[in-house]
Structures are given as C-alpha cells and as structure tokens.
Amino acid sequence: MTCVFVQIRCRPATAYKVADAIALREIHSELYSTSGDYDLLMKLYVPEGQDVGHYINENVADIDGIERTLTTLTFKAF
C-alpha cells in the first residue's frame, strides 16, 4: 500500500460536512482539521497497484464542498 497525505480546502462553512462525508467512506487512516491554506489533512493508504491520481479522484475529489486538494506522496518511513 502507498501512504499519501491529502490536504483539502473546503468551500466556506463546509469543512465539517466534508469531514463527515470522508468518515462515511472509510477510506482514511487519519483525518485532522487544520489551520492555514487548507482545512483538512487526511492520511490514507492507496491499495497496491492502483493509480494514486485515479484513487483520489474517484474516492475524494467528488465530495461536495471540496474546493481543492493537494496530495503528497510518501516513499519511505523511518
């Protein structure tokens, strides 16, 4: 599995609704509310052999209230 972090910017007043929608999909390992340019930070594991971009588009990007995402790939844990 590939560990990725996704920062999520939500439309105003939708962060809690977006977080609830993510929780219902049960695709995340961890999900945090954050300050700064993005509203949520999600850690998730993309199944081996799946394209990360397609996985994010099919499982995250279509959630109502999401304005923008920024995905960070990981390579090795220490």
mmCIF file of the N, C-alpha and C atoms, coordinates in Angstrom:
data_MODEL
# 
_entry.id   MODEL 
# 
loop_
_atom_site.group_PDB 
_atom_site.id 
_atom_site.type_symbol 
_atom_site.label_atom_id 
_atom_site.label_alt_id 
_atom_site.label_comp_id 
_atom_site.label_asym_id 
_atom_site.label_entity_id 
_atom_site.label_seq_id 
_atom_site.pdbx_PDB_ins_code 
_atom_site.Cartn_x 
_atom_site.Cartn_y 
_atom_site.Cartn_z 
_atom_site.occupancy 
_atom_site.B_iso_or_equiv 
_atom_site.pdbx_formal_charge 
_atom_site.auth_seq_id 
_atom_site.auth_comp_id 
_atom_site.auth_asym_id 
_atom_site.auth_atom_id 
_atom_site.pdbx_PDB_model_num 
ATOM 1   N N  . MET A 1 1  ? 0.838   -1.179 0.000   1.00 0.00 ? 1  MET A N  1 
ATOM 2   C CA . MET A 1 1  ? 0.000   0.000  0.000   1.00 0.00 ? 1  MET A CA 1 
ATOM 3   C C  . MET A 1 1  ? 0.885   1.245  0.000   1.00 0.00 ? 1  MET A C  1 
ATOM 4   N N  . THR A 1 2  ? 0.395   2.280  -0.640  1.00 0.00 ? 2  THR A N  1 
ATOM 5   C CA . THR A 1 2  ? 1.114   3.538  -0.709  1.00 0.00 ? 2  THR A CA 1 
ATOM 6   C C  . THR A 1 2  ? 0.462   4.546  0.230   1.00 0.00 ? 2  THR A C  1 
ATOM 7   N N  . CYS A 1 3  ? 1.251   5.080  1.147   1.00 0.00 ? 3  CYS A N  1 
ATOM 8   C CA . CYS A 1 3  ? 0.747   6.088  2.076   1.00 0.00 ? 3  CYS A CA 1 
ATOM 9   C C  . CYS A 1 3  ? 0.802   7.450  1.400   1.00 0.00 ? 3  CYS A C  1 
ATOM 10  N N  . VAL A 1 4  ? -0.308  8.168  1.421   1.00 0.00 ? 4  VAL A N  1 
ATOM 11  C CA . VAL A 1 4  ? -0.359  9.529  0.894   1.00 0.00 ? 4  VAL A CA 1 
ATOM 12  C C  . VAL A 1 4  ? -1.062  10.439 1.901   1.00 0.00 ? 4  VAL A C  1 
ATOM 13  N N  . PHE A 1 5  ? -0.703  11.707 1.846   1.00 0.00 ? 5  PHE A N  1 
ATOM 14  C CA . PHE A 1 5  ? -1.365  12.722 2.644   1.00 0.00 ? 5  PHE A CA 1 
ATOM 15  C C  . PHE A 1 5  ? -2.092  13.646 1.680   1.00 0.00 ? 5  PHE A C  1 
ATOM 16  N N  . VAL A 1 6  ? -3.334  13.968 2.001   1.00 0.00 ? 6  VAL A N  1 
ATOM 17  C CA . VAL A 1 6  ? -4.126  14.843 1.150   1.00 0.00 ? 6  VAL A CA 1 
ATOM 18  C C  . VAL A 1 6  ? -4.587  16.030 1.982   1.00 0.00 ? 6  VAL A C  1 
ATOM 19  N N  . GLN A 1 7  ? -4.169  17.217 1.557   1.00 0.00 ? 7  GLN A N  1 
ATOM 20  C CA . GLN A 1 7  ? -4.666  18.446 2.168   1.00 0.00 ? 7  GLN A CA 1 
ATOM 21  C C  . GLN A 1 7  ? -5.904  18.858 1.388   1.00 0.00 ? 7  GLN A C  1 
ATOM 22  N N  . ILE A 1 8  ? -6.938  19.257 2.109   1.00 0.00 ? 8  ILE A N  1 
ATOM 23  C CA . ILE A 1 8  ? -8.226  19.544 1.481   1.00 0.00 ? 8  ILE A CA 1 
ATOM 24  C C  . ILE A 1 8  ? -8.672  20.958 1.841   1.00 0.00 ? 8  ILE A C  1 
ATOM 25  N N  . ARG A 1 9  ? -8.926  21.746 0.801   1.00 0.00 ? 9  ARG A N  1 
ATOM 26  C CA . ARG A 1 9  ? -9.505  23.076 1.003   1.00 0.00 ? 9  ARG A CA 1 
ATOM 27  C C  . ARG A 1 9  ? -10.996 22.961 0.715   1.00 0.00 ? 9  ARG A C  1 
ATOM 28  N N  . CYS A 1 10 ? -11.797 23.407 1.660   1.00 0.00 ? 10 CYS A N  1 
ATOM 29  C CA . CYS A 1 10 ? -13.259 23.315 1.534   1.00 0.00 ? 10 CYS A CA 1 
ATOM 30  C C  . CYS A 1 10 ? -13.852 24.686 1.235   1.00 0.00 ? 10 CYS A C  1 
ATOM 31  N N  . ARG A 1 11 ? -15.000 24.672 0.593   1.00 0.00 ? 11 ARG A N  1 
ATOM 32  C CA . ARG A 1 11 ? -15.744 25.917 0.448   1.00 0.00 ? 11 ARG A CA 1 
ATOM 33  C C  . ARG A 1 11 ? -16.110 26.405 1.850   1.00 0.00 ? 11 ARG A C  1 
ATOM 34  N N  . PRO A 1 12 ? -16.291 27.710 2.018   1.00 0.00 ? 12 PRO A N  1 
ATOM 35  C CA . PRO A 1 12 ? -16.620 28.243 3.343   1.00 0.00 ? 12 PRO A CA 1 
ATOM 36  C C  . PRO A 1 12 ? -17.806 27.512 3.980   1.00 0.00 ? 12 PRO A C  1 
ATOM 37  N N  . ALA A 1 13 ? -17.666 27.235 5.253   1.00 0.00 ? 13 ALA A N  1 
ATOM 38  C CA . ALA A 1 13 ? -18.709 26.611 6.084   1.00 0.00 ? 13 ALA A CA 1 
ATOM 39  C C  . ALA A 1 13 ? -19.042 25.172 5.702   1.00 0.00 ? 13 ALA A C  1 
ATOM 40  N N  . THR A 1 14 ? -18.136 24.465 5.010   1.00 0.00 ? 14 THR A N  1 
ATOM 41  C CA . THR A 1 14 ? -18.427 23.072 4.633   1.00 0.00 ? 14 THR A CA 1 
ATOM 42  C C  . THR A 1 14 ? -17.425 22.065 5.203   1.00 0.00 ? 14 THR A C  1 
ATOM 43  N N  . ALA A 1 15 ? -16.441 22.511 5.961   1.00 0.00 ? 15 ALA A N  1 
ATOM 44  C CA . ALA A 1 15 ? -15.387 21.602 6.423   1.00 0.00 ? 15 ALA A CA 1 
ATOM 45  C C  . ALA A 1 15 ? -15.944 20.424 7.232   1.00 0.00 ? 15 ALA A C  1 
ATOM 46  N N  . TYR A 1 16 ? -16.898 20.675 8.111   1.00 0.00 ? 16 TYR A N  1 
ATOM 47  C CA . TYR A 1 16 ? -17.449 19.580 8.914   1.00 0.00 ? 16 TYR A CA 1 
ATOM 48  C C  . TYR A 1 16 ? -18.255 18.607 8.056   1.00 0.00 ? 16 TYR A C  1 
ATOM 49  N N  . LYS A 1 17 ? -18.980 19.118 7.083   1.00 0.00 ? 17 LYS A N  1 
ATOM 50  C CA . LYS A 1 17 ? -19.735 18.241 6.178   1.00 0.00 ? 17 LYS A CA 1 
ATOM 51  C C  . LYS A 1 17 ? -18.788 17.392 5.338   1.00 0.00 ? 17 LYS A C  1 
ATOM 52  N N  . VAL A 1 18 ? -17.702 18.011 4.873   1.00 0.00 ? 18 VAL A N  1 
ATOM 53  C CA . VAL A 1 18 ? -16.706 17.261 4.095   1.00 0.00 ? 18 VAL A CA 1 
ATOM 54  C C  . VAL A 1 18 ? -16.062 16.183 4.974   1.00 0.00 ? 18 VAL A C  1 
ATOM 55  N N  . ALA A 1 19 ? -15.689 16.533 6.187   1.00 0.00 ? 19 ALA A N  1 
ATOM 56  C CA . ALA A 1 19 ? -15.091 15.556 7.104   1.00 0.00 ? 19 ALA A CA 1 
ATOM 57  C C  . ALA A 1 19 ? -16.045 14.398 7.374   1.00 0.00 ? 19 ALA A C  1 
ATOM 58  N N  . ASP A 1 20 ? -17.316 14.689 7.575   1.00 0.00 ? 20 ASP A N  1 
ATOM 59  C CA . ASP A 1 20 ? -18.314 13.631 7.791   1.00 0.00 ? 20 ASP A CA 1 
ATOM 60  C C  . ASP A 1 20 ? -18.422 12.718 6.570   1.00 0.00 ? 20 ASP A C  1 
ATOM 61  N N  . ALA A 1 21 ? -18.410 13.303 5.374   1.00 0.00 ? 21 ALA A N  1 
ATOM 62  C CA . ALA A 1 21 ? -18.503 12.506 4.145   1.00 0.00 ? 21 ALA A CA 1 
ATOM 63  C C  . ALA A 1 21 ? -17.289 11.605 3.987   1.00 0.00 ? 21 ALA A C  1 
ATOM 64  N N  . ILE A 1 22 ? -16.112 12.113 4.326   1.00 0.00 ? 22 ILE A N  1 
ATOM 65  C CA . ILE A 1 22 ? -14.895 11.294 4.261   1.00 0.00 ? 22 ILE A CA 1 
ATOM 66  C C  . ILE A 1 22 ? -14.994 10.147 5.260   1.00 0.00 ? 22 ILE A C  1 
ATOM 67  N N  . ALA A 1 23 ? -15.433 10.453 6.476   1.00 0.00 ? 23 ALA A N  1 
ATOM 68  C CA . ALA A 1 23 ? -15.550 9.421  7.506   1.00 0.00 ? 23 ALA A CA 1 
ATOM 69  C C  . ALA A 1 23 ? -16.505 8.308  7.079   1.00 0.00 ? 23 ALA A C  1 
ATOM 70  N N  . LEU A 1 24 ? -17.608 8.663  6.436   1.00 0.00 ? 24 LEU A N  1 
ATOM 71  C CA . LEU A 1 24 ? -18.580 7.660  5.987   1.00 0.00 ? 24 LEU A CA 1 
ATOM 72  C C  . LEU A 1 24 ? -18.005 6.745  4.905   1.00 0.00 ? 24 LEU A C  1 
ATOM 73  N N  . ARG A 1 25 ? -17.075 7.250  4.109   1.00 0.00 ? 25 ARG A N  1 
ATOM 74  C CA . ARG A 1 25 ? -16.472 6.438  3.042   1.00 0.00 ? 25 ARG A CA 1 
ATOM 75  C C  . ARG A 1 25 ? -15.421 5.472  3.574   1.00 0.00 ? 25 ARG A C  1 
ATOM 76  N N  . GLU A 1 26 ? -14.952 5.693  4.803   1.00 0.00 ? 26 GLU A N  1 
ATOM 77  C CA . GLU A 1 26 ? -13.982 4.813  5.459   1.00 0.00 ? 26 GLU A CA 1 
ATOM 78  C C  . GLU A 1 26 ? -12.745 4.553  4.599   1.00 0.00 ? 26 GLU A C  1 
ATOM 79  N N  . ILE A 1 27 ? -12.216 5.607  3.986   1.00 0.00 ? 27 ILE A N  1 
ATOM 80  C CA . ILE A 1 27 ? -11.026 5.453  3.160   1.00 0.00 ? 27 ILE A CA 1 
ATOM 81  C C  . ILE A 1 27 ? -9.774  6.008  3.839   1.00 0.00 ? 27 ILE A C  1 
ATOM 82  N N  . HIS A 1 28 ? -9.941  6.704  4.945   1.00 0.00 ? 28 HIS A N  1 
ATOM 83  C CA . HIS A 1 28 ? -8.813  7.371  5.588   1.00 0.00 ? 28 HIS A CA 1 
ATOM 84  C C  . HIS A 1 28 ? -8.254  6.558  6.741   1.00 0.00 ? 28 HIS A C  1 
ATOM 85  N N  . SER A 1 29 ? -6.984  6.812  7.020   1.00 0.00 ? 29 SER A N  1 
ATOM 86  C CA . SER A 1 29 ? -6.347  6.263  8.205   1.00 0.00 ? 29 SER A CA 1 
ATOM 87  C C  . SER A 1 29 ? -6.467  7.267  9.351   1.00 0.00 ? 29 SER A C  1 
ATOM 88  N N  . GLU A 1 30 ? -6.232  8.554  9.008   1.00 0.00 ? 30 GLU A N  1 
ATOM 89  C CA . GLU A 1 30 ? -6.347  9.636  9.976   1.00 0.00 ? 30 GLU A CA 1 
ATOM 90  C C  . GLU A 1 30 ? -6.904  10.866 9.264   1.00 0.00 ? 30 GLU A C  1 
ATOM 91  N N  . LEU A 1 31 ? -7.634  11.687 9.998   1.00 0.00 ? 31 LEU A N  1 
ATOM 92  C CA . LEU A 1 31 ? -8.215  12.900 9.432   1.00 0.00 ? 31 LEU A CA 1 
ATOM 93  C C  . LEU A 1 31 ? -8.188  13.993 10.492  1.00 0.00 ? 31 LEU A C  1 
ATOM 94  N N  . TYR A 1 32 ? -7.626  15.156 10.127  1.00 0.00 ? 32 TYR A N  1 
ATOM 95  C CA . TYR A 1 32 ? -7.465  16.258 11.063  1.00 0.00 ? 32 TYR A CA 1 
ATOM 96  C C  . TYR A 1 32 ? -8.015  17.551 10.480  1.00 0.00 ? 32 TYR A C  1 
ATOM 97  N N  . SER A 1 33 ? -8.553  18.396 11.338  1.00 0.00 ? 33 SER A N  1 
ATOM 98  C CA . SER A 1 33 ? -8.878  19.765 10.985  1.00 0.00 ? 33 SER A CA 1 
ATOM 99  C C  . SER A 1 33 ? -7.598  20.570 11.164  1.00 0.00 ? 33 SER A C  1 
ATOM 100 N N  . THR A 1 34 ? -7.307  21.471 10.214  1.00 0.00 ? 34 THR A N  1 
ATOM 101 C CA . THR A 1 34 ? -6.054  22.224 10.275  1.00 0.00 ? 34 THR A CA 1 
ATOM 102 C C  . THR A 1 34 ? -6.301  23.713 10.064  1.00 0.00 ? 34 THR A C  1 
ATOM 103 N N  . SER A 1 35 ? -5.303  24.494 10.377  1.00 0.00 ? 35 SER A N  1 
ATOM 104 C CA . SER A 1 35 ? -5.350  25.930 10.091  1.00 0.00 ? 35 SER A CA 1 
ATOM 105 C C  . SER A 1 35 ? -4.459  26.199 8.889   1.00 0.00 ? 35 SER A C  1 
ATOM 106 N N  . GLY A 1 36 ? -4.620  27.361 8.285   1.00 0.00 ? 36 GLY A N  1 
ATOM 107 C CA . GLY A 1 36 ? -3.791  27.722 7.144   1.00 0.00 ? 36 GLY A CA 1 
ATOM 108 C C  . GLY A 1 36 ? -4.573  27.674 5.849   1.00 0.00 ? 36 GLY A C  1 
ATOM 109 N N  . ASP A 1 37 ? -3.863  27.402 4.763   1.00 0.00 ? 37 ASP A N  1 
ATOM 110 C CA . ASP A 1 37 ? -4.485  27.418 3.432   1.00 0.00 ? 37 ASP A CA 1 
ATOM 111 C C  . ASP A 1 37 ? -5.473  26.273 3.207   1.00 0.00 ? 37 ASP A C  1 
ATOM 112 N N  . TYR A 1 38 ? -5.313  25.181 3.942   1.00 0.00 ? 38 TYR A N  1 
ATOM 113 C CA . TYR A 1 38 ? -6.188  24.021 3.785   1.00 0.00 ? 38 TYR A CA 1 
ATOM 114 C C  . TYR A 1 38 ? -6.928  23.767 5.089   1.00 0.00 ? 38 TYR A C  1 
ATOM 115 N N  . ASP A 1 39 ? -8.110  23.181 4.983   1.00 0.00 ? 39 ASP A N  1 
ATOM 116 C CA . ASP A 1 39 ? -8.974  22.981 6.149   1.00 0.00 ? 39 ASP A CA 1 
ATOM 117 C C  . ASP A 1 39 ? -8.833  21.617 6.799   1.00 0.00 ? 39 ASP A C  1 
ATOM 118 N N  . LEU A 1 40 ? -8.506  20.602 5.999   1.00 0.00 ? 40 LEU A N  1 
ATOM 119 C CA . LEU A 1 40 ? -8.401  19.232 6.494   1.00 0.00 ? 40 LEU A CA 1 
ATOM 120 C C  . LEU A 1 40 ? -7.109  18.594 6.006   1.00 0.00 ? 40 LEU A C  1 
ATOM 121 N N  . LEU A 1 41 ? -6.576  17.690 6.810   1.00 0.00 ? 41 LEU A N  1 
ATOM 122 C CA . LEU A 1 41 ? -5.422  16.891 6.421   1.00 0.00 ? 41 LEU A CA 1 
ATOM 123 C C  . LEU A 1 41 ? -5.798  15.429 6.620   1.00 0.00 ? 41 LEU A C  1 
ATOM 124 N N  . MET A 1 42 ? -5.698  14.659 5.541   1.00 0.00 ? 42 MET A N  1 
ATOM 125 C CA . MET A 1 42 ? -6.095  13.251 5.580   1.00 0.00 ? 42 MET A CA 1 
ATOM 126 C C  . MET A 1 42 ? -4.902  12.365 5.228   1.00 0.00 ? 42 MET A C  1 
ATOM 127 N N  . LYS A 1 43 ? -4.712  11.340 6.018   1.00 0.00 ? 43 LYS A N  1 
ATOM 128 C CA . LYS A 1 43 ? -3.725  10.306 5.715   1.00 0.00 ? 43 LYS A CA 1 
ATOM 129 C C  . LYS A 1 43 ? -4.500  9.090  5.241   1.00 0.00 ? 43 LYS A C  1 
ATOM 130 N N  . LEU A 1 44 ? -4.085  8.544  4.108   1.00 0.00 ? 44 LEU A N  1 
ATOM 131 C CA . LEU A 1 44 ? -4.759  7.344  3.615   1.00 0.00 ? 44 LEU A CA 1 
ATOM 132 C C  . LEU A 1 44 ? -3.765  6.443  2.909   1.00 0.00 ? 44 LEU A C  1 
ATOM 133 N N  . TYR A 1 45 ? -4.159  5.215  2.706   1.00 0.00 ? 45 TYR A N  1 
ATOM 134 C CA . TYR A 1 45 ? -3.331  4.224  2.031   1.00 0.00 ? 45 TYR A CA 1 
ATOM 135 C C  . TYR A 1 45 ? -4.017  3.812  0.740   1.00 0.00 ? 45 TYR A C  1 
ATOM 136 N N  . VAL A 1 46 ? -3.310  4.007  -0.356  1.00 0.00 ? 46 VAL A N  1 
ATOM 137 C CA . VAL A 1 46 ? -3.834  3.627  -1.663  1.00 0.00 ? 46 VAL A CA 1 
ATOM 138 C C  . VAL A 1 46 ? -3.431  2.171  -1.910  1.00 0.00 ? 46 VAL A C  1 
ATOM 139 N N  . PRO A 1 47 ? -4.387  1.312  -2.262  1.00 0.00 ? 47 PRO A N  1 
ATOM 140 C CA . PRO A 1 47 ? -4.068  -0.096 -2.490  1.00 0.00 ? 47 PRO A CA 1 
ATOM 141 C C  . PRO A 1 47 ? -2.978  -0.279 -3.542  1.00 0.00 ? 47 PRO A C  1 
ATOM 142 N N  . GLU A 1 48 ? -2.138  -1.267 -3.318  1.00 0.00 ? 48 GLU A N  1 
ATOM 143 C CA . GLU A 1 48 ? -1.044  -1.579 -4.234  1.00 0.00 ? 48 GLU A CA 1 
ATOM 144 C C  . GLU A 1 48 ? -1.570  -1.785 -5.650  1.00 0.00 ? 48 GLU A C  1 
ATOM 145 N N  . GLY A 1 49 ? -0.884  -1.196 -6.598  1.00 0.00 ? 49 GLY A N  1 
ATOM 146 C CA . GLY A 1 49 ? -1.264  -1.355 -7.997  1.00 0.00 ? 49 GLY A CA 1 
ATOM 147 C C  . GLY A 1 49 ? -2.279  -0.340 -8.494  1.00 0.00 ? 49 GLY A C  1 
ATOM 148 N N  . GLN A 1 50 ? -2.872  0.432  -7.593  1.00 0.00 ? 50 GLN A N  1 
ATOM 149 C CA . GLN A 1 50 ? -3.847  1.449  -8.003  1.00 0.00 ? 50 GLN A CA 1 
ATOM 150 C C  . GLN A 1 50 ? -3.126  2.756  -8.290  1.00 0.00 ? 50 GLN A C  1 
ATOM 151 N N  . ASP A 1 51 ? -3.585  3.464  -9.292  1.00 0.00 ? 51 ASP A N  1 
ATOM 152 C CA . ASP A 1 51 ? -3.050  4.779  -9.618  1.00 0.00 ? 51 ASP A CA 1 
ATOM 153 C C  . ASP A 1 51 ? -3.523  5.777  -8.563  1.00 0.00 ? 51 ASP A C  1 
ATOM 154 N N  . VAL A 1 52 ? -2.585  6.493  -7.963  1.00 0.00 ? 52 VAL A N  1 
ATOM 155 C CA . VAL A 1 52 ? -2.913  7.418  -6.877  1.00 0.00 ? 52 VAL A CA 1 
ATOM 156 C C  . VAL A 1 52 ? -3.882  8.502  -7.343  1.00 0.00 ? 52 VAL A C  1 
ATOM 157 N N  . GLY A 1 53 ? -3.620  9.084  -8.512  1.00 0.00 ? 53 GLY A N  1 
ATOM 158 C CA . GLY A 1 53 ? -4.487  10.140 -9.022  1.00 0.00 ? 53 GLY A CA 1 
ATOM 159 C C  . GLY A 1 53 ? -5.907  9.680  -9.241  1.00 0.00 ? 53 GLY A C  1 
ATOM 160 N N  . HIS A 1 54 ? -6.059  8.505  -9.864  1.00 0.00 ? 54 HIS A N  1 
ATOM 161 C CA . HIS A 1 54 ? -7.407  7.968  -10.069 1.00 0.00 ? 54 HIS A CA 1 
ATOM 162 C C  . HIS A 1 54 ? -8.090  7.670  -8.737  1.00 0.00 ? 54 HIS A C  1 
ATOM 163 N N  . TYR A 1 55 ? -7.341  7.114  -7.794  1.00 0.00 ? 55 TYR A N  1 
ATOM 164 C CA . TYR A 1 55 ? -7.916  6.766  -6.498  1.00 0.00 ? 55 TYR A CA 1 
ATOM 165 C C  . TYR A 1 55 ? -8.441  8.023  -5.782  1.00 0.00 ? 55 TYR A C  1 
ATOM 166 N N  . ILE A 1 56 ? -7.638  9.092  -5.794  1.00 0.00 ? 56 ILE A N  1 
ATOM 167 C CA . ILE A 1 56 ? -8.064  10.337 -5.154  1.00 0.00 ? 56 ILE A CA 1 
ATOM 168 C C  . ILE A 1 56 ? -9.279  10.916 -5.871  1.00 0.00 ? 56 ILE A C  1 
ATOM 169 N N  . ASN A 1 57 ? -9.239  10.938 -7.195  1.00 0.00 ? 57 ASN A N  1 
ATOM 170 C CA . ASN A 1 57 ? -10.373 11.480 -7.964  1.00 0.00 ? 57 ASN A CA 1 
ATOM 171 C C  . ASN A 1 57 ? -11.651 10.694 -7.726  1.00 0.00 ? 57 ASN A C  1 
ATOM 172 N N  . GLU A 1 58 ? -11.567 9.384  -7.658  1.00 0.00 ? 58 GLU A N  1 
ATOM 173 C CA . GLU A 1 58 ? -12.755 8.537  -7.518  1.00 0.00 ? 58 GLU A CA 1 
ATOM 174 C C  . GLU A 1 58 ? -13.274 8.472  -6.086  1.00 0.00 ? 58 GLU A C  1 
ATOM 175 N N  . ASN A 1 59 ? -12.406 8.683  -5.092  1.00 0.00 ? 59 ASN A N  1 
ATOM 176 C CA . ASN A 1 59 ? -12.815 8.488  -3.707  1.00 0.00 ? 59 ASN A CA 1 
ATOM 177 C C  . ASN A 1 59 ? -12.862 9.748  -2.855  1.00 0.00 ? 59 ASN A C  1 
ATOM 178 N N  . VAL A 1 60 ? -12.238 10.815 -3.323  1.00 0.00 ? 60 VAL A N  1 
ATOM 179 C CA . VAL A 1 60 ? -12.167 12.029 -2.513  1.00 0.00 ? 60 VAL A CA 1 
ATOM 180 C C  . VAL A 1 60 ? -12.698 13.248 -3.260  1.00 0.00 ? 60 VAL A C  1 
ATOM 181 N N  . ALA A 1 61 ? -12.178 13.498 -4.442  1.00 0.00 ? 61 ALA A N  1 
ATOM 182 C CA . ALA A 1 61 ? -12.418 14.759 -5.143  1.00 0.00 ? 61 ALA A CA 1 
ATOM 183 C C  . ALA A 1 61 ? -13.880 15.027 -5.480  1.00 0.00 ? 61 ALA A C  1 
ATOM 184 N N  . ASP A 1 62 ? -14.697 13.997 -5.514  1.00 0.00 ? 62 ASP A N  1 
ATOM 185 C CA . ASP A 1 62 ? -16.105 14.198 -5.866  1.00 0.00 ? 62 ASP A CA 1 
ATOM 186 C C  . ASP A 1 62 ? -16.991 14.543 -4.666  1.00 0.00 ? 62 ASP A C  1 
ATOM 187 N N  . ILE A 1 63 ? -16.400 14.684 -3.495  1.00 0.00 ? 63 ILE A N  1 
ATOM 188 C CA . ILE A 1 63 ? -17.189 15.023 -2.302  1.00 0.00 ? 63 ILE A CA 1 
ATOM 189 C C  . ILE A 1 63 ? -17.611 16.488 -2.386  1.00 0.00 ? 63 ILE A C  1 
ATOM 190 N N  . ASP A 1 64 ? -18.902 16.723 -2.216  1.00 0.00 ? 64 ASP A N  1 
ATOM 191 C CA . ASP A 1 64 ? -19.442 18.079 -2.279  1.00 0.00 ? 64 ASP A CA 1 
ATOM 192 C C  . ASP A 1 64 ? -18.824 18.939 -1.183  1.00 0.00 ? 64 ASP A C  1 
ATOM 193 N N  . GLY A 1 65 ? -18.369 20.116 -1.552  1.00 0.00 ? 65 GLY A N  1 
ATOM 194 C CA . GLY A 1 65 ? -17.776 21.043 -0.600  1.00 0.00 ? 65 GLY A CA 1 
ATOM 195 C C  . GLY A 1 65 ? -16.269 21.156 -0.749  1.00 0.00 ? 65 GLY A C  1 
ATOM 196 N N  . ILE A 1 66 ? -15.649 20.208 -1.450  1.00 0.00 ? 66 ILE A N  1 
ATOM 197 C CA . ILE A 1 66 ? -14.208 20.289 -1.660  1.00 0.00 ? 66 ILE A CA 1 
ATOM 198 C C  . ILE A 1 66 ? -13.923 21.255 -2.801  1.00 0.00 ? 66 ILE A C  1 
ATOM 199 N N  . GLU A 1 67 ? -13.061 22.198 -2.509  1.00 0.00 ? 67 GLU A N  1 
ATOM 200 C CA . GLU A 1 67 ? -12.682 23.203 -3.487  1.00 0.00 ? 67 GLU A CA 1 
ATOM 201 C C  . GLU A 1 67 ? -11.368 22.840 -4.170  1.00 0.00 ? 67 GLU A C  1 
ATOM 202 N N  . ARG A 1 68 ? -10.424 22.273 -3.406  1.00 0.00 ? 68 ARG A N  1 
ATOM 203 C CA . ARG A 1 68 ? -9.104  21.957 -3.942  1.00 0.00 ? 68 ARG A CA 1 
ATOM 204 C C  . ARG A 1 68 ? -8.433  20.929 -3.042  1.00 0.00 ? 68 ARG A C  1 
ATOM 205 N N  . THR A 1 69 ? -7.567  20.099 -3.640  1.00 0.00 ? 69 THR A N  1 
ATOM 206 C CA . THR A 1 69 ? -6.773  19.165 -2.854  1.00 0.00 ? 69 THR A CA 1 
ATOM 207 C C  . THR A 1 69 ? -5.307  19.277 -3.249  1.00 0.00 ? 69 THR A C  1 
ATOM 208 N N  . LEU A 1 70 ? -4.448  18.890 -2.326  1.00 0.00 ? 70 LEU A N  1 
ATOM 209 C CA . LEU A 1 70 ? -3.017  18.815 -2.568  1.00 0.00 ? 70 LEU A CA 1 
ATOM 210 C C  . LEU A 1 70 ? -2.545  17.484 -2.006  1.00 0.00 ? 70 LEU A C  1 
ATOM 211 N N  . THR A 1 71 ? -2.064  16.616 -2.883  1.00 0.00 ? 71 THR A N  1 
ATOM 212 C CA . THR A 1 71 ? -1.660  15.268 -2.486  1.00 0.00 ? 71 THR A CA 1 
ATOM 213 C C  . THR A 1 71 ? -0.148  15.175 -2.377  1.00 0.00 ? 71 THR A C  1 
ATOM 214 N N  . THR A 1 72 ? 0.323   14.624 -1.272  1.00 0.00 ? 72 THR A N  1 
ATOM 215 C CA . THR A 1 72 ? 1.745   14.418 -1.047  1.00 0.00 ? 72 THR A CA 1 
ATOM 216 C C  . THR A 1 72 ? 2.008   12.921 -0.964  1.00 0.00 ? 72 THR A C  1 
ATOM 217 N N  . LEU A 1 73 ? 2.856   12.428 -1.867  1.00 0.00 ? 73 LEU A N  1 
ATOM 218 C CA . LEU A 1 73 ? 3.226   11.011 -1.865  1.00 0.00 ? 73 LEU A CA 1 
ATOM 219 C C  . LEU A 1 73 ? 4.340   10.766 -0.865  1.00 0.00 ? 73 LEU A C  1 
ATOM 220 N N  . THR A 1 74 ? 4.355   9.587  -0.268  1.00 0.00 ? 74 THR A N  1 
ATOM 221 C CA . THR A 1 74 ? 5.446   9.212  0.616   1.00 0.00 ? 74 THR A CA 1 
ATOM 222 C C  . THR A 1 74 ? 6.248   8.095  -0.023  1.00 0.00 ? 74 THR A C  1 
ATOM 223 N N  . PHE A 1 75 ? 7.500   7.976  0.376   1.00 0.00 ? 75 PHE A N  1 
ATOM 224 C CA . PHE A 1 75 ? 8.382   6.986  -0.216  1.00 0.00 ? 75 PHE A CA 1 
ATOM 225 C C  . PHE A 1 75 ? 8.913   5.970  0.782   1.00 0.00 ? 75 PHE A C  1 
ATOM 226 N N  . LYS A 1 76 ? 9.258   6.416  1.977   1.00 0.00 ? 76 LYS A N  1 
ATOM 227 C CA . LYS A 1 76 ? 9.847   5.505  2.953   1.00 0.00 ? 76 LYS A CA 1 
ATOM 228 C C  . LYS A 1 76 ? 9.592   6.034  4.362   1.00 0.00 ? 76 LYS A C  1 
ATOM 229 N N  . ALA A 1 77 ? 9.264   5.130  5.262   1.00 0.00 ? 77 ALA A N  1 
ATOM 230 C CA . ALA A 1 77 ? 9.086   5.503  6.663   1.00 0.00 ? 77 ALA A CA 1 
ATOM 231 C C  . ALA A 1 77 ? 10.374  5.216  7.434   1.00 0.00 ? 77 ALA A C  1 
ATOM 232 N N  . PHE A 1 78 ? 10.697  6.081  8.378   1.00 0.00 ? 78 PHE A N  1 
ATOM 233 C CA . PHE A 1 78 ? 11.904  5.885  9.178   1.00 0.00 ? 78 PHE A CA 1 
ATOM 234 C C  . PHE A 1 78 ? 11.542  5.640  10.618  1.00 0.00 ? 78 PHE A C  1 
# 
